[in-house]
Amino acid sequence: MEYQIEKEKAETEVQISLKENEIRMKEESISLYKDEKKILKENLKKLNEKEQDLSQTR
C-alpha cells in the first residue's frame, strides 16, 4: 500500500511539473502576442499620421 501512495505522489508531482511548464509556455506566448500587438499599434499610428499629412497637403 505504501508503494502505491509513493507511486501516486510521484505521478502527481510529474503532472504538476508539466502544468507549470505549460503555464510558463503560455505566458511566453502571451508576452510575444503583446509585443506583436504593440508593434502593430505603432504601425497603425504611423499610417494614421501619414494619412493626416496627405490630407493636409491636398
Steps between C-alpha positions, in 0.01 A plus 500: 500500500779743586662434162173593329483830689859585408430415138189721495691784667775476238246497216320799649827692533576429136156628400553816704835555334347455155225750581757751625690461172179550302423815696850637436474430128160665477626804690787529253253478212284769655804722537590451134144579391503816710829606340357435152186694588711795617693502172180482298348788696813707437476422129136602498586826675765576237254422221242728656759776523593454133134511408462825695806651327367404159158645568658829614714537188201472268 
